[in-house]
Amino acid sequence: MKRLYLLVSLSVLLAAVLGFQLLGPSGALSGLTAWAQGTPLKIFVNDAPSQLKAIEVDGAEYVPLYFAAEPGKATYQVTVSYDAPSRTMKIEKIKKGKRFRGDHNCERCSGSGKCQACYPVGSGKSIQGEGCPVCNGSGKCTMCNGAGSY
């Protein structure tokens, strides 16, 4: 009976010590806040998950956006919304241009809605395996915004 009492007492003491080590100031569970800060930023470009990665400079995170080098003048509307608790950034990039009457197939993607600069087409990745610089990793055609027509 004494052995059983001693065994139960030691196991309770061991559980208390392990619990303090997990929950204490330098325990494994106290590192959850540091883990949450170290999670990568989830980036969505035009409502599609992007392969882009944020770049940290002096404690601030920056997201590279790419614009096509086309002759003439192009106007874009860019809207950025950031949700800090979920570490999610939503970027809406719309090219402002001439509107045509009726429904026409997109000249750039031939109506598929997929970015033709991606490798493979519409994957959101460049030939090097990084985020596509033309569609910002979304895989959508930048001319028709993935609709296939305009």
Secondary structure, DSSP 8 states (H G I E B T S, - for coil): -HHHHHHHHHHHHHHHHHHHHHHSTTSTGGGHHHHHHHS--EEEETTEE-----EEETTEEE--------SS--EEEEEEEEETTTTEEEEEEEEE----SS--B-TTTTTS-B-TTSSSTTSSB-TTSSB-TTTTTS-B-TTTTTSSB-
